[in-house]
């Protein structure tokens, strides 16, 4: 049970580190950069972040990978503790 609580806290920390886009892209300069307003967890002040489409894809892919790793660790911990 304690392991599950620790891993759950890790899940929350990983989710907090990943910016969540508030809206659709604000602007695109000749298809090079896409700017989005994002609000990081722990602040009410949205920020504008500009990245290429490939960079935004990498950010989303990393976020999905982090969540999958945490879910896998949780399921393994529950399997070993018999829960």
N, C-alpha and C positions, 0 to 999 in steps of 0.2 A: 504494500500500500504506500509506504514511504517513497519507494522508487517511482511509482506512478505519479505521485505528487511532484516530485522533483522534475520528472520528465515533462509533466504538464506545464510547470513553470518555465521550462526551457522552450516549450512550444509558444508560450505567450511572449517570451523574449524575442524569439525569431520573428514572430508576427509583427512585433513592435519595430523591428529593425527594417522591415520592408515597407517602402512608401506605397501608399494606396492612391492611385489617381482619383482626383475629385471629379474630373470631367473629361470631355473629349479634348484632343489637342487644340491648343490656342492658335498656333501659327506654324507655318511651314515655309521656310525660305528656299524656294526652288527644289523642294523635295530633299534637302540635305538634313536639316535639323527639325525635330518635332518637339515643340515646347508643351509641357503639361503642368497644370497646377496640382501639386501634391501636398498633402498634409501628413507629416510624420507623426507617429504616435507620441503623445506627451506634449504636444504643442497645438495651439489653436491657430497658428499663423501659417497659412499655406505658402509654399514656395514655388517659384517657377523653375522647372528643370528642363533644359534643352539637351536632347541627345539624338543621335541618328536612329533610324528604325531598327538597325541591327543592335545597337546598344540597349534600346528599350526591350527588344526581344530577349537579350541576355539577362537583363534585370528580372523580367518575368520568369524566365527559365530557372534562374538561381533561386527565386522565391519558391517556385514549385518544388525544386529539388530539396531545398531545406525542409519544407513541410513533409515531403515524402520520407526523408531520413528520420525526422522526429516521430512520425507515425510508425515507421518500421521499428524504431527503438522502443516505442511504447508497447507495440504488440509483442516484441520479443521479451520485454520485461514482464508483461502480464503472463506470457506463456511459461516463463521460468518460475514465477511465483504461484502459478496455479490459479490465477484469477480470470 
